[in-house]
Amino acid sequence: MGFVQRVLADNQLDSAVAETTAYIANNAPLTIALAKAAARRSAKPEALRDFDRLNAMVKACFDSQDYVEGRRAFMEKRKPNFQGK
């Protein structure tokens, strides 16, 4: 089912966690916030998930300057400079 992506020795765990968190932190802040909110909402009972709020957050990501910057950076084959706007 793809639940396990890698298996590490105990002494490799800290560096793997640091690597993964650095990778995540380099993404657009608004998108990271949306992903965290979506994960929290998906753990709630369906009646409490507030899909309208989640949809508003998705729209805010697509309407953001960071989204435009991410697409532009991709097309220009460069690292994006996200501002959280």
Secondary structure, DSSP 8 states (H G I E B T S, - for coil): ---------GGGHHHHHHHHHHHHHTS-HHHHHHHHHHHHHHTS-GGGS-HHHHHHHHHHHHTSHHHHHHHHHHHTTS-------
